[in-house]
Amino acid sequence: MTRDKPLLRALAGEVLPTPPVWLMRQAGRYLPEYRATRAQAGDFLALCYTPELAAEVTLQPIRRYGFDAAILFADILLLPHALGTDLWFVTGEGPRLSPLTESRVLAALKGKDDIHDHLAPVYETIRILAHELPPGTALIGFAGAPWTVATYMIAGRGTPDQGPAHALKGRDRGTFNALIDLLTGATIEYLSKQVEAGAEVVKLFDSWAGSLQGADFDRYAVAPVKRIIAALKSRHPGLPVIAFPRGAGRHYAGFARTAGADALALDTSVDVVWATGHLQPDGCVQGNLDPGLMVTGGQPLIDATRHIVAALSGGPHIFNLGHGMTPDADPENVHVMLEAIRNPAGRAPATPV
């Protein structure tokens, strides 16, 4: 691990004159080169499980934009797939899994130590990337946080309110807790192997944390992430971890400190001026441009980008979106955003080469 990489410096708490930048879903359908590689793979899961192609799509936005970090191209549902859940993707609709609705389904899953043969292609992708990335570019591994992964496993698909997961939690707390425990242990093993393969940072995506309320937020959004981070840092001293409890609202305050995360990724609802006083004192923050601006562009994109950079300039900051790039984003708007980050005073941009 090269500690002079800008992303790693920010994660260590350094305030940089220009924040490092990468984007969630920076490799994706908005890029023509991604669409070509996806067509070559044949389907999404084949792309995820073919190391040469997964590495290629991870590298594409680095070549095009020169981001400060690459994030492994994979999917949070590869872990339940490795545990024995059926997984497939429906074009235009998203993932489908065999629903986990009762204890006998849970009992049929594999243990946390039996996932690595299935996930070997993911680890190989990381090894390829560790060799091929530019020297100053950090490599981020990731996994879904247990609550979010559980919501997909229980419902068999994404749901607007995570109702099936809340229902199972209410009627059969024992089965629900056992699933969370299995996912927590498996996530530790999965991310640890990613680090061994060459990931320098890991990120935990809890996309549906915001639907947890009261004590359940502490029990299922904070506690499993805290356990994962503690185990990873014990095995890999100095490993930086980014946590993303999307939709956490007031629970953002204190989350990084309690969970032990080095950085807290902010969704678009978080006011960055508020974040300077309530979140940056606990460490690095990441975010949080509205992804919709990558579609519409123009002066609102420039103004919003400059506002975030200026507001968070007094503490450690990684520039990113408040959620992922969408398929209808304009690739040229990424260049506009980068110019606004790297040239905040509005000086005339350099002539393109």
N, C-alpha and C positions, 0 to 999 in steps of 0.2 A: 504494500500500500504506500503510495507516494503522497505524503501529507501536504505537499505544496500545491496540490490541485485546488482550484478555487472552491469547488463544492465542499471538499473536506475541510478547508479552512473555515468556511462559514459554519459548518456543522460543529466545529470545535469552538465556536463562539467569537470568531474574528469578524470585525466589521470591515467590509471591503469597500473601496471607492465605487466599484460597480458590482452589483450583486450577481452571483452566478445564476444561470438560467437553464432550465429544462422544462418540458411540458408533459403533463400527464396525457397519455395516448398520443405521444409525439410521432410514433409509428402507427399509421392507420390509413383508413380509406380515403382521407382527403389528399393523400399523395399518390400521383399516378404510378410511381415506381412500386409502391406497396401493392396497388391493385394488380400490377403485372405479376409480382411474385406470388400473390395470393392465388391468381389464376393458375400459375405453374404448380402450386401445391395441390390444388384440386378442392380442398375444403379447409375450414379454419383449424380443426384439430390436427390435420396433417401438417399444416404450417407450424403449429406449436410443437409438434413432435418430430420435426425434421430439423436437426440442429443447424445445418448449413443455411437453410432458408430462414429459420427463426433468427439466426445471427445476421443474415443479410437485411431483413426488415428492421432489425434493431439499429443497424449501422446507417440505414438510408437517411434518416433525419440528421444524423451527425455529419454526414457528407454534405448535405444540402445547407444546413444552418450553422454548424459549428457549435452546438450546444455544449454546456459544461458537464453534462452527464448523459449517459445512455441508460435506459431502463430495460432490463430483460424483456423480450417479447414473449409473453406467455398469457395465462388466464388464471384467475383465482380459483376456478373450478377444476383445475388439473389435480389439486390435492384430493378432493372427494372422489374424483375419478380413480386416483391411485389407491384410495381406500376401498374401492370396489363398487362404487355407485355408477350406474350407467350414465353416460353423458353424450349428448349430441346437440347440434346447433341447427335451428330452423331458420332458413334464410328470411331475413326481414323481421324476425320475431325474437331471436336470441336463444339462450341455452335452455335445454330441457334435461332433467335428471329423473331417475326413478325416485319418487317421493319417500321420505323417511317419516312414517306416521306412528310407529309403535316400536316397542323394545325389541321385538324379534328381527326387525329390519336392521336396527343398530347392531344387534348381536352378530349378524352375518357379515359385517364389515371387517376388513383387515385391521391389524394393530398398527400403531404408529411406527414400528420398526420394520414393517413389511412394505413400505411404499417406494423404496429407492430404486428397485429394478424398473418399475413403471416410469419413474421420473428421471431415469438416467439420461434421456435425450435433453432434458432441461439443463442438467448439470453440464452436459457436453456443449450446449449452446453457450453457457457462461464461460467455459474454458476457451472456446473460439474467440469470444468477445474480449476476454482478458488479454489475448494475444494480439488482436487486430485493432483495438481502439487506439486513437491518438494518445500520446503520453499525458496530456493534460486533462483528459476526459475521464471522469469517475464512472464506475459501473455500479448500478443499483439493482439489487435483487428485490423480490417482493413476494408477499402472500396476502391473501385476504385474512382479516381478523376473524376469530372464531364465530362471533355473533353473525356477521354478514354471510359467511359461508354456510352457517347453519340455516339461515333463512331460505337460501336456495335449495339446500338439501331437503328441508322439510316440505316446502311447497312444490318442489320439482321444477321450479322456474322462478323468475323474478316476479315480485308482486308489488302493487303500489303502496301497501301499508304493512307489509310483512305479517299480515293477519294469521296465516297458518302457523308461523313460528310462535307468535304470541299465544295462539290457542293451545298448542302443544305444551308450551311453558306453563300455561294455566291448569291444564287437566292432568299432566303427567310430568311433574317437575323432575322426578328421578331420571326418566329417559332423557329429558332435555339437558339436565346437568351432565349426564354421562356423555352425551354428544359433544357438548362444549368442552368437556375434559379431554375427550379423544382428539378433537380438533386442535386444542391447545398443545397437547403433546406432539401431535403430528406436525404442527406448524413449526415448533422448535426444531424438530429433526430436519424438516424440509429446508428451512432457512439456514440452518447450520451447514448443511451440505452445499447450499448455494455459496456460502462464504468460503468453504473449503475449496470450491471450484474457482473462486476468483472475485466474487462480489465484494465490493468495498464498503457498501452501505446497504441497508435493507429498509424497506418501507412496508408498513402494515396498513392496508386499506380496510377501513370499517365504513363502507359506503352507507350502511343503514343504521349507524349508531344513533341517529337522531330520533328513531322511533322508540327507543328505550327511555323510560321515565323513572324518576325517583331512585329507589334502591336498586332497581334492575339495571340502571345505567352503570352504577358502581360495580354490580355483581357480574355483568356480562359484557360491558364495553371497556371498563377500566381493569378489572382484576385479571382477565385472561391476557390482555396485552402486557400488563405489568409482569406477569409470570413469564411470558415469552421473552420480553426484553431482558429480564434478570438472568434467565438461563443462557441466552445468547451472549450476553456480556461476560458471564462467567466462563463460557467456553472460548470466547474470542475477545479478550480484553482490548478495549479501545474501539470496538466496532460501533459506528454511529447508526442510530435507528431513528427513522422518521415515522411518526404516527399521524394517521388521518382519520379522526372520528367525525366524519362528515355529518353535518346537521346537529352537532352537539350543543349549539347555542350557548347558554350560560355555563354549560359543563366544560367548555373550552378552558375557562379559567382554572388553572391548577392542574390540568390534565397531564401536561408534559412532566411536571415535577412529580406528580403522584405515580405515573406509569414508568418514569425513568427514561423517557424519550429525549433524544438530543435535539429534535426539531418537531414542531407541530405544524402540520399542513392545514391551511385555513380554507374553508369553503367560501363561496361568494357572499354569504350572508354576514360575514364578519367585517365589521368596520375597522379599517387598518389604523385609524387614529386611536380607537379604543385599544387595539392590539398592542400599540407601542407601550401603553401603561400597564396592561394586564397580562400580556403574554410574552413579549420580548424579554422582560426581566428574568424569565425562567429559561431562556435560551433562544435558539434560532427559530424563526418562523418562516414558513414557505407559502407563497401564494401571492395574490388570490384573484387574478384577473378573470372577469366574466368570459367564459368560452364563446358566448354569443358574439362578442366583439371581434372574434377571429373570423366570423362570417360576414359581418357588416363592415368592418374596417373603418377607414376614414379618420377624421379628427377625433371623434369620440374614443377610438382605440388609442390614439396617441396620448390624449389627455388622461385617460384612465391609467395607462401604463406609467406615465410620469407621476401621477398622483401617488400610486402605490410605492414607486421607488423613493420618492421624496419623503413620504410619511414614515417609511420603515428604515430610512437611511441611518438612523441613530443607533441601530442595533444589528445583530446578525440576521441576514435575510437572504433567502433563495427565491428568486422570482419564478413564479409558476402560475398556472391557472387555478381557479377555484374548483374545477372539475376537469374532465378530460376533453381533448379536441373532438369535435363532432365531424361526421363524414362530409358535411356541407361547408366546412371551413375553407377559406381561400388560402392556398399556400403562400401567396404573395403577402398576405397580412402578417405572417410570421416575420418576414423581413421588416415590415413596418414596425412591429412590436420591438424587435431587436434593436433597431435604430433608435427608438425612443428610450430604451433602457441604456444603451451605450453612449447615447448622445442627448442626455436629458435637457441640455440648455437650448436645444433646437438649432445647433450649428448646421451648416449645409453638409449633407452626407457626402461621403467619399464617392468618387466616380466608380460605378460597378466595373468589375473586370470580367 
